[in-house]
Amino acid sequence: DVKEALLKVLSVVPRTEVIEDTGDYIHTESTSRIFKFVDDAEFYLPKGENVIQVRSASRVGESDLGVNRRRIEQIRLALVDLLG
């Protein structure tokens, strides 16, 4: 199951916590190590579709220097490895 795999991957992402899980929607918060900035990521798994829609954003600041993009890419690669 893709959702179970996604939750498994999210459980090992450093400083990341699942805040909401409502079946086809997952909301996470990730906290930066040094400055403790919080970033939000949302994952939507539409029923009957073979995709995961993702939104990731910093709560504060002008730029996160690509941290959110790298985190989401790491999650994607981990899912590919896990699901084969």
C-alpha positions as CSV (number, residue, x, y, z in Angstrom):
1,D,0.0,0.0,0.0
2,V,1.4,3.3,-1.1
3,K,0.1,5.2,1.9
4,E,1.6,2.8,4.4
5,A,5.0,3.1,2.5
6,L,4.7,6.9,2.6
7,L,4.0,6.9,6.4
8,K,6.9,4.5,6.9
9,V,9.3,6.9,5.0
10,L,8.0,9.9,6.8
11,S,8.6,8.2,10.2
12,V,12.3,8.2,9.6
13,V,12.7,11.7,8.1
14,P,14.7,13.6,10.7
15,R,12.8,16.1,12.8
16,T,9.5,15.4,11.0
17,E,6.2,14.7,12.6
18,V,2.9,13.6,11.1
19,I,0.4,16.2,12.3
20,E,-2.7,15.0,10.5
21,D,-3.7,11.8,8.7
22,T,-7.2,11.7,7.3
23,G,-7.2,8.8,4.9
24,D,-6.2,10.4,1.7
25,Y,-4.4,13.4,3.2
26,I,-1.3,13.6,5.3
27,H,0.1,16.8,6.8
28,T,3.7,16.9,8.3
29,E,5.8,19.5,10.1
30,S,9.6,19.4,9.8
31,T,11.7,21.5,12.2
32,S,15.1,22.8,11.2
33,R,18.0,21.7,13.3
34,I,19.7,25.0,14.1
35,F,17.1,27.8,14.0
36,K,14.0,25.6,14.7
37,F,12.1,26.9,11.7
38,V,9.0,24.8,10.9
39,D,8.2,23.7,7.4
40,D,4.9,22.2,6.3
41,A,4.4,19.4,3.8
42,E,1.1,18.1,2.6
43,F,0.5,14.8,0.7
44,Y,-2.8,14.1,-1.1
45,L,-3.4,10.6,-2.4
46,P,-6.5,10.8,-4.6
47,K,-8.5,7.6,-4.7
48,G,-8.3,5.8,-8.0
49,E,-5.3,7.7,-9.2
50,N,-1.7,6.5,-9.3
51,V,-0.2,9.8,-8.0
52,I,0.7,11.6,-4.8
53,Q,0.2,15.3,-4.9
54,V,2.7,17.2,-2.7
55,R,2.9,20.7,-1.4
56,S,5.8,21.9,0.8
57,A,6.5,25.3,2.1
58,S,8.4,27.3,4.7
59,R,6.3,29.1,7.3
60,V,8.7,32.1,7.6
61,G,11.4,33.8,5.6
62,E,12.0,34.6,2.0
63,S,14.0,31.5,1.1
64,D,14.8,28.1,2.7
65,L,17.8,27.7,0.3
66,G,16.2,24.6,-1.3
67,V,15.7,22.6,1.9
68,N,12.1,21.8,1.3
69,R,12.8,20.7,-2.3
70,R,15.6,18.4,-1.2
71,R,13.5,16.9,1.6
72,I,10.6,16.1,-0.8
73,E,13.1,14.6,-3.3
74,Q,14.6,12.4,-0.6
75,I,11.1,11.2,0.4
76,R,10.3,10.5,-3.3
77,L,13.5,8.5,-3.7
78,A,12.9,6.5,-0.5
79,L,9.4,5.7,-1.8
80,V,10.8,4.5,-5.1
81,D,13.3,2.2,-3.3
82,L,10.6,0.9,-0.9
83,L,8.0,0.2,-3.5
84,G,10.4,-1.1,-6.2
